[in-house]
């Protein structure tokens, strides 16, 4: 048995019913190419191997790698001892499904990183802090809708699948978790010109969330500009849709308006 380490934000999944529900959501198939981020002691890993030929796992904790090596008798698990944030984005492109119980302290960084995966057919199934899951899946007009919501929803259709209580883990965290599915969106007609510009626009738009959008973007857009974009400048940033932000980014890009 390996002890959970606080520095890695480890909470090991121990509830088999939750594992089975995750398996049903993922629907692993024999030829799926699956990557698991943060496998822990393999509660989900070894169950998935009942349905697939192999699985790759990324684990930062060397003690956990050694623990999994001892259980990996048939060598169906490829163990990668690295920090997920240090891995090149192109690495993810070979996988059909990427899963994981993401460490809460770096979950947002990982979610942003997967938007840079060149393969737009990869599906993602993540366990997240419920607060984060609610935020990224929230529609516009909801108080939970924020910068990361608008950014991720440009790339993905995000479905909140089910919640998981703290008693499903050892040690039990102080918060609830949620399983989410992120399915890549194929945007054809309405697309941003620059992902970086879109991210900068959202950062500025949500800089002070309680202010109106005209105030947050006052150094970037005039009232006439808002009119040209068909955006009501009196709205708060969470009331604009992803499509509204795409239109603003397109306008800024075409007019060559600096974002900083």
Backbone bond lengths (Angstrom), bond angles and torsions (degrees), N, CA, C in turn:
res aa  C-N    CA-C-N  psi(-1)  N-CA   C-N-CA  omega(-1)  CA-C   N-CA-C  phi
1 X - - - 1.471 - - 1.534 109.59 -
2 X 1.325 116.30 133.91 1.454 121.76 178.85 1.527 108.68 -106.30
3 X 1.318 116.33 134.97 1.463 120.08 -179.96 1.521 110.64 -78.06
4 X 1.341 115.70 142.03 1.467 120.90 176.83 1.526 109.71 -67.23
5 X 1.316 115.81 140.26 1.468 121.19 -179.73 1.528 110.09 -108.54
6 X 1.319 115.69 125.77 1.463 120.75 -179.66 1.520 111.90 -61.89
7 X 1.331 116.88 -35.73 1.471 119.65 -175.86 1.523 112.33 -64.55
8 X 1.350 117.18 -21.89 1.457 121.58 177.00 1.524 111.96 -102.61
9 X 1.324 116.69 4.17 1.470 120.90 179.85 1.519 113.14 60.87
10 X 1.336 116.90 39.56 1.465 120.97 -173.43 1.530 112.68 -84.39
11 X 1.313 114.85 128.33 1.468 123.73 169.42 1.521 105.84 -138.38
12 X 1.316 117.40 113.99 1.460 121.44 -171.49 1.528 111.41 -86.18
13 X 1.326 115.04 129.87 1.457 121.26 178.11 1.527 109.40 -71.40
14 X 1.347 117.00 125.79 1.469 120.89 -176.97 1.534 113.09 -125.04
15 X 1.324 117.14 -6.05 1.470 121.46 -176.20 1.527 109.77 -90.16
16 X 1.326 116.39 110.20 1.470 120.81 -176.51 1.521 112.44 -64.12
17 X 1.330 118.42 -31.97 1.466 120.41 179.15 1.525 110.61 -65.29
18 X 1.335 116.45 -36.85 1.471 120.51 176.24 1.526 109.78 -67.28
19 X 1.329 115.92 -43.35 1.476 120.37 177.10 1.529 110.03 -56.46
20 X 1.323 116.96 -45.90 1.471 120.89 -179.47 1.521 112.06 -63.77
21 X 1.327 116.91 -37.87 1.470 120.20 177.45 1.525 111.28 -66.29
22 X 1.327 116.15 -36.74 1.471 119.91 177.36 1.523 109.78 -66.27
23 X 1.335 116.49 -43.07 1.471 121.23 178.55 1.528 110.54 -58.78
24 X 1.330 116.53 -43.49 1.470 120.61 178.85 1.528 111.07 -61.57
25 X 1.319 116.41 -36.15 1.468 120.86 179.91 1.525 111.25 -70.98
26 X 1.323 115.25 -41.37 1.470 120.20 -177.33 1.522 111.58 -73.99
27 X 1.321 117.44 -32.71 1.476 124.57 -174.29 1.539 111.77 45.34
28 X 1.336 116.60 62.32 1.479 119.12 -179.05 1.520 111.42 -65.40
29 X 1.337 115.14 141.44 1.462 121.53 -179.97 1.531 108.99 -120.37
30 X 1.340 116.65 157.34 1.476 120.22 -173.49 1.525 114.51 -50.71
31 X 1.317 117.61 -40.47 1.463 119.69 -174.61 1.531 113.44 -97.30
32 X 1.327 117.11 7.21 1.464 119.51 175.76 1.527 110.28 -61.86
33 X 1.302 114.94 140.59 1.472 121.04 172.48 1.521 106.03 -100.97
34 X 1.349 115.88 105.19 1.464 120.83 -171.34 1.524 110.93 -114.25
35 X 1.333 114.90 137.11 1.462 122.56 173.43 1.521 107.93 -117.22
36 X 1.335 116.03 131.98 1.459 120.32 175.08 1.516 109.53 -112.66
37 X 1.331 115.73 130.27 1.465 121.82 177.87 1.527 108.10 -97.56
38 X 1.336 116.63 123.37 1.458 120.47 178.06 1.518 113.39 65.53
39 X 1.333 119.14 66.01 1.465 121.69 -175.65 1.528 114.63 -71.43
40 X 1.339 116.70 -16.04 1.467 118.53 -177.19 1.516 109.80 62.51
41 X 1.330 116.70 -131.80 1.465 120.68 -179.19 1.528 112.41 -90.14
42 X 1.335 116.54 9.17 1.463 119.93 172.40 1.512 116.21 88.50
43 X 1.334 118.10 19.77 1.469 121.11 -179.38 1.522 111.11 -55.16
44 X 1.322 116.53 -43.31 1.464 121.57 179.47 1.533 111.02 -86.84
45 X 1.321 116.12 -37.18 1.468 122.38 -176.18 1.524 112.65 -54.04
46 X 1.324 115.86 -52.27 1.469 120.11 -174.44 1.531 112.47 -73.39
47 X 1.319 116.72 -26.43 1.469 119.53 175.21 1.518 110.49 -71.02
48 X 1.329 116.99 -39.02 1.470 121.33 178.60 1.527 110.35 -63.14
49 X 1.346 116.37 -34.74 1.465 120.17 -178.89 1.532 113.12 -66.74
50 X 1.326 116.97 -9.39 1.466 120.46 173.51 1.535 110.80 -75.34
51 X 1.358 115.28 -15.47 1.472 120.14 -175.91 1.526 113.13 -118.66
52 X 1.336 117.51 -15.82 1.461 120.26 -176.24 1.531 110.23 -124.43
53 X 1.340 114.87 164.46 1.464 120.23 -179.03 1.523 112.29 -76.77
54 X 1.343 116.32 -30.89 1.464 120.36 -177.18 1.527 109.15 -163.93
55 X 1.322 115.69 170.33 1.453 121.22 176.76 1.531 108.55 -151.65
56 X 1.320 116.31 142.69 1.458 121.72 173.39 1.527 108.42 -102.17
57 X 1.324 116.90 142.75 1.462 119.94 178.60 1.527 109.86 -132.41
58 X 1.327 115.34 142.47 1.461 121.77 174.54 1.522 107.52 -109.89
59 X 1.314 116.00 124.17 1.464 121.01 -178.20 1.535 109.29 -139.80
60 X 1.320 116.64 125.65 1.462 121.53 -177.92 1.521 112.38 -79.84
61 X 1.329 116.84 -25.68 1.469 122.93 -173.05 1.531 110.40 -85.66
62 X 1.336 117.44 114.53 1.467 121.64 -178.84 1.529 111.73 -62.51
63 X 1.329 117.70 -36.09 1.469 120.23 178.26 1.527 110.61 -61.82
64 X 1.320 115.58 -38.82 1.461 119.94 179.47 1.527 110.41 -69.04
65 X 1.317 116.87 -37.88 1.466 121.56 176.96 1.527 109.91 -59.63
66 X 1.326 117.01 -45.62 1.470 121.03 179.84 1.533 110.77 -63.77
67 X 1.347 116.43 -39.38 1.463 120.79 178.49 1.525 110.69 -62.09
68 X 1.335 117.06 -44.76 1.464 121.50 -179.24 1.525 111.78 -69.73
69 X 1.335 116.29 -34.23 1.468 119.96 178.51 1.529 111.40 -59.04
70 X 1.321 115.87 -39.55 1.470 120.85 -179.43 1.528 111.44 -66.42
71 X 1.326 116.57 -30.81 1.477 120.50 -179.14 1.535 112.17 -89.86
72 X 1.330 115.89 -10.96 1.464 121.14 -174.53 1.529 111.04 -88.17
73 X 1.337 115.99 57.71 1.464 121.44 -173.11 1.520 113.28 -65.19
74 X 1.318 116.90 -38.63 1.467 119.48 -176.52 1.530 112.44 -93.03
75 X 1.336 116.07 6.78 1.481 122.43 174.46 1.525 113.28 57.86
76 X 1.329 116.12 32.59 1.463 119.52 177.00 1.529 112.07 -84.94
77 X 1.335 116.20 -9.96 1.457 120.89 179.77 1.526 109.40 -106.00
78 X 1.333 116.32 124.21 1.466 119.71 172.01 1.520 107.54 -94.25
79 X 1.316 116.69 117.06 1.458 122.68 -174.67 1.526 110.39 -95.69
80 X 1.325 115.88 126.05 1.464 121.77 -179.42 1.527 107.82 -120.42
81 X 1.330 116.03 109.69 1.472 121.48 -176.08 1.537 109.48 -92.20
82 X 1.345 115.07 82.99 1.463 120.39 -178.38 1.518 110.30 -146.52
83 X 1.323 115.09 164.59 1.459 122.15 170.39 1.528 107.33 -82.07
84 X 1.316 117.51 124.21 1.463 121.97 -177.47 1.526 112.19 -54.26
85 X 1.325 116.96 -33.61 1.465 120.81 -176.77 1.524 112.33 -73.43
86 X 1.342 117.16 -15.85 1.468 120.78 -179.88 1.522 112.97 -92.54
87 X 1.317 117.47 -4.11 1.465 121.26 -175.69 1.529 110.67 -85.32
88 X 1.317 116.18 138.25 1.466 121.89 179.72 1.528 110.69 -62.21
89 X 1.320 116.71 140.73 1.465 121.48 -175.57 1.528 112.79 -60.68
90 X 1.319 116.94 -33.12 1.467 120.73 -177.94 1.532 110.84 -64.34
91 X 1.330 117.44 -23.41 1.465 121.79 179.37 1.524 111.44 -56.99
92 X 1.323 116.96 -36.02 1.463 121.33 -174.97 1.532 113.23 -73.76
93 X 1.324 116.58 -14.36 1.465 120.14 -171.24 1.528 113.52 -69.67
94 X 1.335 118.22 -16.75 1.470 119.69 -177.79 1.526 112.74 -82.97
95 X 1.340 117.97 -5.81 1.463 120.44 -172.80 1.527 112.71 -100.56
96 X 1.335 114.80 141.30 1.468 120.39 174.95 1.522 110.32 -84.38
97 X 1.354 116.43 -32.29 1.460 121.25 -179.67 1.528 109.55 -139.53
98 X 1.326 115.63 134.61 1.461 121.40 174.84 1.520 107.48 -121.92
99 X 1.334 115.87 128.67 1.455 120.79 -174.03 1.525 109.15 -128.30
100 X 1.325 116.40 168.19 1.457 117.84 173.44 1.509 114.19 162.46
101 X 1.323 114.39 151.74 1.458 122.91 168.96 1.519 105.17 -92.08
102 X 1.334 116.77 94.22 1.455 120.47 -169.91 1.525 111.67 -72.55
103 X 1.342 116.82 134.51 1.469 119.35 174.80 1.525 109.28 -57.49
104 X 1.317 116.83 127.93 1.456 120.22 -172.17 1.524 112.85 -60.66
105 X 1.328 116.73 -31.70 1.467 118.93 -174.14 1.527 113.63 -74.91
106 X 1.343 117.63 -15.10 1.466 119.58 176.77 1.531 112.06 -127.79
107 X 1.335 117.34 16.50 1.474 119.65 -175.53 1.530 111.79 -61.65
108 X 1.328 117.56 -41.55 1.473 119.92 -178.92 1.527 110.88 -64.03
109 X 1.332 117.16 -39.01 1.470 120.73 178.89 1.524 111.02 -64.53
110 X 1.331 116.45 -39.31 1.464 120.02 178.57 1.527 110.71 -67.41
111 X 1.331 116.77 -41.58 1.468 120.70 179.42 1.527 111.14 -62.30
112 X 1.310 117.46 -39.65 1.466 120.52 177.56 1.525 110.20 -68.84
113 X 1.326 116.40 -37.10 1.467 120.83 -179.13 1.529 111.90 -62.26
114 X 1.337 117.45 -39.79 1.471 119.09 -176.41 1.527 112.30 -69.45
115 X 1.335 117.87 -17.29 1.471 119.08 176.03 1.524 110.93 -66.89
116 X 1.321 116.64 -15.59 1.469 121.67 -178.25 1.529 112.29 -96.72
117 X 1.332 116.60 5.41 1.462 121.05 175.68 1.531 109.21 -66.53
118 X 1.340 118.37 120.98 1.473 120.37 -178.66 1.532 113.48 -63.12
119 X 1.334 117.14 -25.35 1.466 121.10 -179.18 1.530 109.59 -84.33
120 X 1.309 116.82 108.77 1.456 121.47 -177.21 1.529 112.36 -89.00
121 X 1.329 116.12 19.77 1.466 119.97 176.78 1.534 111.37 -114.79
122 X 1.324 117.29 0.35 1.461 121.23 179.66 1.526 110.29 -74.17
123 X 1.329 116.75 132.16 1.466 121.83 174.52 1.528 108.85 -100.76
124 X 1.326 114.82 148.67 1.468 120.12 -176.48 1.529 110.05 -125.52
125 X 1.332 115.31 137.68 1.465 122.10 176.60 1.521 106.90 -130.99
126 X 1.323 115.98 108.73 1.456 120.04 -174.48 1.520 112.02 -123.20
127 X 1.329 115.13 145.79 1.447 120.78 167.33 1.525 106.99 -96.74
128 X 1.327 114.90 126.23 1.458 121.29 -176.63 1.519 110.23 -130.27
129 X 1.303 115.46 161.72 1.457 119.89 168.58 1.526 107.74 -56.27
130 X 1.332 117.79 133.18 1.461 121.38 -174.64 1.520 112.10 -53.48
131 X 1.310 116.83 -38.93 1.460 121.13 179.83 1.529 111.30 -59.65
132 X 1.333 116.09 -41.34 1.467 121.19 178.88 1.526 110.10 -69.82
133 X 1.331 116.81 -44.06 1.471 121.24 179.41 1.523 111.00 -59.86
134 X 1.330 116.90 -43.44 1.472 121.09 178.38 1.525 110.69 -62.25
135 X 1.332 115.06 -39.30 1.467 119.58 -176.71 1.524 111.27 -67.90
136 X 1.331 117.10 -48.45 1.467 118.55 -173.91 1.526 112.32 -72.76
137 X 1.340 117.37 -22.69 1.470 120.70 -179.50 1.529 112.71 -95.83
138 X 1.321 116.60 -3.05 1.466 120.86 -175.29 1.532 111.87 -70.31
139 X 1.338 117.95 139.11 1.469 120.94 175.34 1.520 110.65 -79.38
140 X 1.320 116.45 162.30 1.467 119.32 176.17 1.525 109.90 -62.62
141 X 1.308 116.19 151.95 1.455 120.94 -177.88 1.511 112.24 93.91
142 X 1.336 115.97 -13.28 1.460 121.49 177.95 1.528 108.51 -96.09
143 X 1.320 116.79 145.06 1.464 120.32 -177.98 1.531 112.10 -63.56
144 X 1.344 117.37 -20.63 1.466 120.60 178.21 1.523 112.85 -77.21
145 X 1.328 116.65 -17.19 1.466 120.63 -176.61 1.525 109.22 -71.12
146 X 1.335 115.82 120.87 1.455 120.05 -177.25 1.508 112.70 -140.76
147 X 1.314 115.28 -162.25 1.460 121.53 -176.02 1.531 112.00 -58.11
148 X 1.345 116.56 -49.06 1.469 118.47 -177.26 1.526 111.23 -70.70
149 X 1.342 117.24 -28.35 1.477 120.68 175.97 1.529 109.37 -61.56
150 X 1.336 115.36 -52.53 1.467 120.68 -176.99 1.528 111.16 -65.50
151 X 1.330 116.74 -34.12 1.464 119.29 -179.72 1.522 111.12 -69.77
152 X 1.343 117.20 -51.37 1.466 120.56 -177.19 1.523 112.14 -68.49
153 X 1.332 117.04 -34.69 1.466 119.78 -178.94 1.525 112.71 -72.29
154 X 1.313 117.31 -12.34 1.468 119.23 170.14 1.529 109.42 -68.18
155 X 1.330 116.51 -37.86 1.465 122.04 -174.53 1.528 113.87 -92.43
156 X 1.329 116.81 -30.17 1.469 119.81 -169.12 1.523 113.09 -132.96
157 X 1.329 114.77 150.35 1.459 122.23 161.43 1.522 105.05 -87.08
158 X 1.328 117.39 120.44 1.458 121.27 -172.93 1.524 110.16 -111.59
159 X 1.326 116.18 120.92 1.462 121.96 179.68 1.522 110.24 -114.59
160 X 1.316 115.81 128.79 1.462 122.19 173.88 1.524 106.81 -84.78
161 X 1.335 117.80 113.21 1.464 121.24 -172.44 1.527 113.27 -87.37
162 X 1.315 117.47 -58.45 1.471 119.63 177.01 1.524 110.06 -163.13
163 X 1.336 115.17 160.89 1.462 121.72 -179.66 1.522 110.70 -94.43
164 X 1.320 114.67 155.98 1.471 121.33 179.04 1.527 108.22 -131.48
165 X 1.324 115.79 126.37 1.457 120.50 -178.76 1.525 112.50 -78.03
166 X 1.322 117.62 161.33 1.469 121.35 -178.54 1.521 113.90 -62.56
167 X 1.341 116.86 -24.72 1.464 120.39 -178.28 1.535 112.58 -68.44
168 X 1.340 117.41 -9.82 1.466 121.16 179.21 1.522 112.48 -80.69
169 X 1.347 116.68 -3.37 1.465 121.37 -174.97 1.526 112.30 -122.66
170 X 1.310 114.45 159.36 1.461 121.23 170.35 1.530 108.14 -134.68
171 X 1.324 118.39 122.24 1.470 126.46 -9.00 1.528 110.64 -67.97
172 X 1.332 116.40 155.60 1.465 120.98 -178.74 1.527 109.76 -72.47
173 X 1.348 118.12 125.09 1.465 119.83 176.60 1.526 110.70 -72.75
174 X 1.315 116.12 170.12 1.463 120.30 -178.80 1.526 112.25 -88.80
175 X 1.312 115.96 -0.59 1.469 120.71 -175.81 1.530 110.43 -125.88
176 X 1.332 116.25 165.37 1.460 122.29 173.33 1.517 109.37 -88.43
177 X 1.308 115.46 156.38 1.464 121.70 179.23 1.525 109.67 -119.52
178 X 1.320 115.65 166.81 1.463 121.20 177.15 1.522 109.43 -141.58
179 X 1.331 115.32 147.63 1.468 121.70 173.29 1.525 107.76 -96.38
180 X 1.325 115.86 128.34 1.465 120.61 178.27 1.527 109.70 -124.43
181 X 1.315 114.34 151.16 1.465 120.80 174.10 1.525 108.25 -115.35
182 X 1.330 115.85 131.91 1.457 121.25 176.91 1.523 107.93 -117.46
183 X 1.318 115.41 115.86 1.463 122.05 -178.39 1.527 108.25 -112.36
184 X 1.344 118.09 124.41 1.472 120.15 -177.63 1.529 112.53 -57.41
185 X 1.333 115.33 138.88 1.462 121.91 176.90 1.524 109.79 -95.46
186 X 1.311 115.78 139.96 1.463 120.23 175.42 1.531 107.89 -97.52
187 X 1.314 115.69 93.98 1.470 119.98 179.48 1.531 108.43 -87.60
188 X 1.319 115.98 123.22 1.464 120.36 -177.46 1.521 112.02 -112.34
189 X 1.339 117.01 -60.85 1.469 120.00 -175.41 1.529 113.14 -75.59
190 X 1.330 115.82 -50.02 1.455 120.29 -175.36 1.524 109.58 -106.36
191 X 1.346 115.47 105.40 1.457 120.75 -178.22 1.524 110.00 -135.20
192 X 1.325 116.07 155.69 1.459 119.11 174.75 1.528 108.90 -79.43
193 X 1.313 115.55 153.00 1.466 120.29 175.94 1.524 110.43 -79.32
194 X 1.337 115.82 -34.72 1.459 120.86 -176.27 1.535 109.76 -140.41
195 X 1.325 115.85 122.20 1.475 119.62 177.13 1.524 110.48 -63.50
196 X 1.323 115.79 -36.25 1.459 119.71 179.85 1.525 110.84 -66.19
197 X 1.332 116.57 -42.35 1.463 120.50 178.91 1.528 110.43 -65.48
198 X 1.330 115.96 -38.79 1.466 120.27 178.07 1.523 110.73 -61.94
199 X 1.331 115.95 -43.23 1.470 120.50 179.19 1.531 110.67 -64.59
200 X 1.314 117.30 -41.37 1.471 121.25 178.28 1.526 111.33 -64.77
201 X 1.325 115.79 -40.40 1.463 120.63 178.36 1.527 110.56 -61.12
202 X 1.323 116.61 -45.36 1.467 120.31 -179.56 1.527 111.03 -65.89
203 X 1.306 116.33 -39.08 1.467 120.20 178.85 1.528 110.31 -59.66
204 X 1.338 115.38 -42.85 1.462 119.76 -179.91 1.536 111.22 -72.81
205 X 1.313 116.28 -38.54 1.468 121.05 -177.32 1.522 112.21 -64.36
206 X 1.343 116.02 -35.83 1.467 120.63 -177.18 1.533 112.19 -102.76
207 X 1.321 115.96 16.01 1.468 119.62 -177.20 1.529 110.88 -57.79
208 X 1.310 116.30 -43.96 1.468 122.00 173.94 1.524 106.67 -129.38
209 X 1.321 114.94 97.19 1.459 121.77 -167.22 1.517 113.53 -63.30
210 X 1.315 117.91 -30.53 1.459 120.53 -176.83 1.530 112.25 -80.99
211 X 1.318 117.10 -9.83 1.466 119.84 178.19 1.527 110.53 -84.79
212 X 1.307 115.87 159.96 1.468 120.76 176.84 1.521 109.53 -72.07
213 X 1.331 114.89 154.70 1.454 119.56 -176.93 1.528 111.61 -60.66
214 X 1.317 117.73 -32.47 1.472 120.40 179.83 1.520 111.39 -64.82
215 X 1.332 116.45 -30.78 1.460 119.58 179.91 1.524 111.78 -78.33
216 X 1.320 116.25 -39.18 1.469 119.31 178.44 1.526 112.26 -68.33
217 X 1.325 116.57 -28.26 1.473 120.44 -178.55 1.530 111.88 -110.95
218 X 1.326 117.19 21.50 1.466 120.51 -174.42 1.525 113.50 -63.05
219 X 1.329 117.38 -26.90 1.467 120.23 178.52 1.520 112.54 -88.84
220 X 1.333 115.93 2.35 1.465 120.56 -177.10 1.525 111.98 -119.13
221 X 1.346 116.42 -45.68 1.464 120.84 -176.51 1.520 111.40 -123.10
222 X 1.320 114.90 140.31 1.465 121.11 173.42 1.528 108.68 -89.46
223 X 1.321 116.43 172.48 1.467 120.09 176.96 1.528 110.67 -62.39
224 X 1.332 116.25 -35.28 1.473 119.97 176.39 1.529 111.24 -64.69
225 X 1.338 115.76 -36.56 1.467 119.79 177.66 1.531 110.57 -63.74
226 X 1.332 115.98 -42.99 1.470 119.45 178.12 1.529 110.10 -60.83
227 X 1.315 115.94 -39.84 1.464 120.65 178.90 1.527 110.65 -63.19
228 X 1.323 115.90 -41.43 1.466 120.46 178.89 1.525 111.77 -63.96
229 X 1.330 116.04 -31.21 1.467 121.57 178.61 1.528 112.48 -86.08
230 X 1.336 115.58 -2.60 1.464 121.49 -176.90 1.534 111.70 58.90
231 X 1.342 115.03 41.88 1.471 122.46 -179.90 1.525 108.62 -116.02
232 X 1.323 115.87 133.03 1.462 120.80 175.10 1.533 108.89 -76.30
233 X 1.337 118.99 112.61 1.467 121.33 -175.58 1.521 113.83 -69.76
234 X 1.343 116.95 -10.57 1.465 120.90 -178.84 1.533 112.43 -84.90
235 X 1.330 116.86 -7.82 1.463 120.13 -178.22 1.526 111.57 -75.77
236 X 1.320 115.02 152.82 1.461 119.75 171.04 1.526 108.23 -81.29
237 X 1.330 117.96 157.03 1.483 120.34 -173.48 1.520 114.75 -58.07
238 X 1.347 118.56 -32.81 1.465 119.56 -178.57 1.521 113.12 -72.64
239 X 1.350 116.65 -9.34 1.470 120.05 -179.04 1.524 112.46 -91.61
240 X 1.337 116.78 -7.21 1.463 120.37 175.73 1.523 109.51 -87.46
241 X 1.318 116.73 143.84 1.464 121.41 179.42 1.528 110.58 -84.91
242 X 1.315 115.42 168.27 1.466 120.25 174.66 1.528 109.80 -58.13
243 X 1.343 115.96 -40.08 1.462 120.23 179.21 1.528 111.27 -63.00
244 X 1.331 117.21 -36.52 1.471 120.76 176.35 1.525 110.36 -61.31
245 X 1.320 115.88 -44.27 1.469 119.53 -179.32 1.528 111.42 -68.53
246 X 1.330 116.89 -34.56 1.468 119.46 175.22 1.532 109.51 -62.72
247 X 1.320 116.98 -43.99 1.466 120.88 179.35 1.527 111.53 -61.43
248 X 1.331 116.35 -40.49 1.464 119.53 178.33 1.528 110.32 -65.31
249 X 1.340 116.81 -43.96 1.466 120.02 178.66 1.522 110.90 -61.05
250 X 1.329 117.29 -42.48 1.469 121.20 178.29 1.526 110.94 -60.55
251 X 1.323 115.63 -43.78 1.465 121.24 -179.35 1.524 110.50 -63.59
252 X 1.327 116.67 -47.33 1.464 121.90 -179.95 1.524 110.75 -61.50
253 X 1.332 115.83 -42.31 1.463 120.48 -179.13 1.527 111.13 -64.83
254 X 1.327 115.90 -46.95 1.467 120.36 -177.37 1.524 112.51 -68.23
255 X 1.330 116.23 -33.31 1.459 121.27 179.24 1.534 112.56 -86.77
256 X 1.344 114.97 -4.08 1.464 122.01 -179.64 1.536 111.88 56.49
257 X 1.330 114.42 44.17 1.464 120.73 179.05 1.526 108.52 -87.36
258 X 1.331 118.78 124.18 1.474 120.26 179.99 1.526 111.62 -67.41
259 X 1.327 116.15 145.54 1.458 121.96 -178.23 1.529 113.02 -96.76
260 X 1.314 117.66 -1.91 1.462 118.58 179.67 1.530 111.05 -140.08
